[in-house]
């Protein structure tokens, strides 16, 4: 005797079309196309790290470091380097990290090692900018008021 799906029958089953198992209340009926579950749709777009935010953070950190080095006995330049290398570049790195975390949660994220290296370098540049600018500002303040 061919399989008539009688083992799928429930007492309170909804009626089904001939040749398909009955559907129990609260369950999901099988798809009309048996290959529908194995069909893979192409990605609409691949996503990666938001490189522009990382580049902007590295550029502002480099500019802050340059201003910090040039800010010897010039407190305005040292303060500008401290703000640019600290607040601006760290803020841009924060935006990069948030957008990168969102992109990583997607199904089509493309991970690249260069991005992780760039992020570490941008952080190191920002720290160096804050240290150099802070040192020159403190040196000026100590010599002026000390």
C-alpha positions as CSV (number, residue, x, y, z in Angstrom):
1,X,0.0,0.0,0.0
2,X,1.4,3.4,-0.9
3,X,2.1,5.9,1.8
4,X,-1.1,7.9,2.3
5,X,0.3,10.1,5.1
6,X,-2.1,8.6,7.6
7,X,0.5,8.9,10.3
8,X,0.3,12.7,9.9
9,X,-3.4,12.8,10.6
10,X,-4.7,14.6,13.7
11,X,-8.2,14.5,15.2
12,X,-8.5,18.2,14.9
13,X,-6.6,18.6,11.7
14,X,-7.6,21.1,9.0
15,X,-8.6,19.6,5.7
16,X,-5.8,19.5,3.1
17,X,-5.6,18.9,-0.5
18,X,-5.2,15.2,-1.7
19,X,-1.6,14.0,-1.7
20,X,-0.4,16.4,1.0
21,X,-0.3,15.8,4.7
22,X,-3.0,17.6,6.8
23,X,-2.0,20.7,8.6
24,X,-2.4,20.8,12.3
25,X,-3.8,23.9,13.9
26,X,-1.1,26.4,14.7
27,X,1.5,24.8,12.4
28,X,2.9,26.2,9.2
29,X,1.9,24.4,6.0
30,X,4.7,23.1,3.8
31,X,5.7,25.3,0.9
32,X,4.1,24.8,-2.5
33,X,7.5,24.4,-4.1
34,X,9.6,21.7,-2.5
35,X,12.8,23.5,-3.6
36,X,11.8,26.8,-2.1
37,X,13.7,26.1,1.1
38,X,17.0,25.4,-0.7
39,X,16.9,28.4,-3.1
40,X,19.6,30.9,-2.2
41,X,19.0,34.4,-3.2
42,X,22.0,36.5,-4.4
43,X,23.0,39.3,-2.1
44,X,21.6,42.7,-3.0
45,X,24.9,44.2,-1.9
46,X,28.0,43.1,-0.1
47,X,28.9,45.2,2.9
48,X,32.2,45.8,4.5
49,X,33.8,48.2,7.0
50,X,32.9,51.9,6.5
51,X,36.4,52.8,5.3
52,X,35.7,56.5,4.9
53,X,35.0,56.9,8.6
54,X,38.2,55.1,9.4
55,X,40.2,57.2,6.9
56,X,38.7,60.4,8.3
57,X,39.7,59.3,11.8
58,X,43.3,58.5,10.7
59,X,43.6,61.8,8.9
60,X,42.3,63.9,11.8
61,X,44.6,62.0,14.2
62,X,47.6,62.6,11.9
63,X,46.7,66.3,11.7
64,X,46.3,66.5,15.4
65,X,49.7,64.8,15.9
66,X,51.3,67.3,13.5
67,X,49.8,70.2,15.3
68,X,50.8,68.7,18.6
69,X,54.5,68.5,17.5
70,X,54.4,72.0,16.0
71,X,52.7,73.4,19.1
72,X,55.8,73.8,21.2
73,X,55.4,77.1,23.1
74,X,52.3,77.9,21.1
75,X,49.4,76.9,23.3
76,X,46.7,77.6,20.6
77,X,48.2,75.2,18.2
78,X,48.8,72.6,20.9
79,X,45.2,72.9,22.0
80,X,43.9,72.6,18.5
81,X,46.0,69.5,18.0
82,X,44.7,68.1,21.3
83,X,41.1,68.7,20.3
84,X,41.6,67.4,16.7
85,X,43.6,64.3,17.8
86,X,41.4,63.6,20.8
87,X,37.8,64.5,20.5
88,X,37.4,64.6,16.7
89,X,39.4,61.5,15.8
90,X,38.1,59.4,18.7
91,X,34.6,60.6,17.8
92,X,35.1,59.5,14.2
93,X,36.5,56.2,15.4
94,X,33.4,55.7,17.5
95,X,31.2,56.3,14.5
96,X,33.3,53.9,12.5
97,X,33.0,51.2,15.2
98,X,29.2,51.6,15.4
99,X,28.7,51.4,11.7
100,X,31.2,48.5,11.4
101,X,29.3,46.6,14.1
102,X,26.1,47.1,12.3
103,X,27.7,45.9,9.0
104,X,29.1,42.8,10.8
105,X,25.7,41.9,11.9
106,X,24.6,41.6,8.2
107,X,24.8,38.4,6.3
108,X,27.0,39.8,3.5
109,X,29.9,41.4,5.5
110,X,33.3,41.1,4.0
111,X,36.0,41.0,6.6
112,X,39.4,42.4,5.7
113,X,42.5,42.3,7.9
114,X,43.8,45.7,6.6
115,X,40.8,47.3,8.3
116,X,41.7,46.0,11.7
117,X,45.3,47.1,11.3
118,X,44.1,50.6,10.1
119,X,41.9,50.8,13.2
120,X,44.8,50.1,15.5
121,X,47.0,52.6,13.7
122,X,44.3,55.3,13.9
123,X,43.9,54.7,17.6
124,X,47.7,54.9,18.1
125,X,47.9,58.1,16.1
126,X,45.1,59.6,18.2
127,X,46.8,58.7,21.4
128,X,50.1,60.1,20.1
129,X,48.4,63.3,19.1
130,X,46.8,63.7,22.5
131,X,50.1,63.0,24.3
132,X,52.2,65.3,22.2
133,X,49.7,68.2,22.3
134,X,49.1,67.7,26.0
135,X,52.8,67.7,26.7
136,X,53.5,70.9,24.8
137,X,50.5,72.6,26.3
138,X,51.6,71.6,29.8
139,X,55.2,72.6,29.0
140,X,54.0,76.1,28.0
141,X,51.7,76.4,31.0
142,X,54.5,75.4,33.4
143,X,57.0,77.8,31.9
144,X,54.5,80.7,31.7
145,X,52.9,80.4,35.2
146,X,55.5,78.2,36.9
